Amino acid sequence: MKTFINLMKDESGASAAEYALILAIVGAGIALAAYTLGQNISNAMGAVGTKIGTCTAATPSTGPSGC
């Protein structure tokens, strides 16, 4: 019984568990931010590519026309 009581009073492992939890939360936040940023960049590049393709097809080599 004394061993169990001593085990319950021992808090040395609590800090490692807390650090692991913080690391997991921060890592999940970074992963979510990277995924969202990647999707936004992909959408922006797709829009630019579409605009360039439309502009080039509409005015082949006639110079700047507001595209």
C-alpha positions in Angstrom: 0.0 0.0 0.0 2.9 2.4 0.8 4.3 1.8 -2.7 1.0 2.9 -4.3 0.8 6.0 -2.1 4.4 6.9 -3.0 3.6 6.4 -6.7 0.6 8.7 -6.4 2.7 11.4 -4.8 5.4 11.2 -7.4 5.0 14.0 -9.9 8.2 13.7 -11.9 6.6 12.1 -14.9 3.8 14.8 -15.1 6.1 17.3 -16.7 7.1 15.0 -19.5 3.4 14.2 -20.2 2.5 17.9 -20.2 5.4 18.6 -22.7 4.2 15.8 -24.9 0.6 17.2 -24.9 1.8 20.7 -25.7 4.0 19.3 -28.5 1.1 17.4 -29.9 -1.2 20.4 -29.9 1.4 22.7 -31.4 2.2 20.1 -34.1 -1.5 19.7 -35.0 -1.8 23.5 -35.3 1.2 23.7 -37.6 -0.1 20.8 -39.7 -3.5 22.4 -40.1 -2.0 25.8 -40.9 0.3 24.3 -43.5 -2.6 22.4 -45.1 -4.7 25.5 -45.3 -1.9 27.6 -46.6 -1.1 25.0 -49.3 -4.8 24.9 -50.4 -4.9 28.7 -50.6 -1.7 28.8 -52.7 -2.9 26.1 -55.0 -6.2 28.0 -55.5 -4.4 31.2 -56.2 -2.0 29.6 -58.7 -4.9 27.9 -60.5 -6.7 31.3 -60.8 -3.6 32.9 -62.2 -3.1 30.1 -64.7 -6.7 30.3 -65.8 -6.4 34.1 -66.3 -3.2 33.7 -68.3 -4.6 31.0 -70.4 -7.8 33.0 -71.1 -5.9 36.2 -71.9 -3.4 34.4 -74.2 -6.2 32.6 -76.1 -8.3 35.8 -76.5 -5.5 38.1 -77.8 -2.7 36.1 -79.4 0.3 38.4 -79.9 -1.6 41.7 -80.3 0.1 43.3 -77.4 -1.2 44.5 -74.1 -5.0 44.7 -74.1 -5.9 44.9 -70.5 -5.5 41.2 -69.7 
